[in-house]
């Protein structure tokens, strides 16, 4: 427990669970990227986005270079959102960090929402024309949906922490 201005403050259980979830997500992304970048193909080709973008290019109509550029910017912003949310949940009593996390969650809705739409579109357009691309699109669609739900949960936890404090 922390003492703040003659009040006892303890983080809600939801915040503690989210802290560990964000830590696990961050570490999983780093470990997966390290494994994929340090092992030769075709090991885990389903998780290699460059391979997916090459396979999907003729179906979705977006060039490989454009896809990779958008991917790198999206991944950088996504990791920033994870970092902001993790820091705000760690120092949950700080109102500024809660508001920053709330703002990053709103931005995350759009960012992750577009990623969900892209992979949903890809899945529908590719269909069963390319087995590998279809599996990759499905895997990334599920991951994007999971991160969208995590962002949504974080939004409600932060919103409750800011506007419904006693």
Buried (B, 14 or more C-beta within 10 A) or exposed (E): EEEEEEEEEEBEEBBEBBBEBBBEBBEEBEEEEEEBEEEEEEEEBBBBBEBBBBBBBEBBEBEEEEBBEBBEEBBEBBEBBBEBBBBBBBEBBBEEBBBBBBBBBEBBEEBBEEBBEBBBBBBEBBEEEBEBBBBBBBBBBEBBBEBBEBBBBBBEBBBBBEEEEE
